């Protein structure tokens, strides 16, 4: 079941050769590190003047909605799911 979090997190990200090529690799949330094993969808949206990159990602156990804000270079966990049925 999804739970809305909306919490800033520390993220290790991999950046490619263009500014558009970014991928979260590892996040630290609630004192635990989660290595991202797979990225699902990626989409962009505008919030005021900020461009947000929204990633659907998993560490193999949990599903995360990770949001990268290009205005202030911050990362937020928007939602998390534990893989259990609703």
Secondary structure, DSSP 8 states (H G I E B T S, - for coil): -EEEEEEE-EEEEEE-SSTT-EEEEEEEETTEEEE--EEEEEEEEEETTEEEEEEEEE-SS-EEEEEEETTTTEEEEEEEE-S---
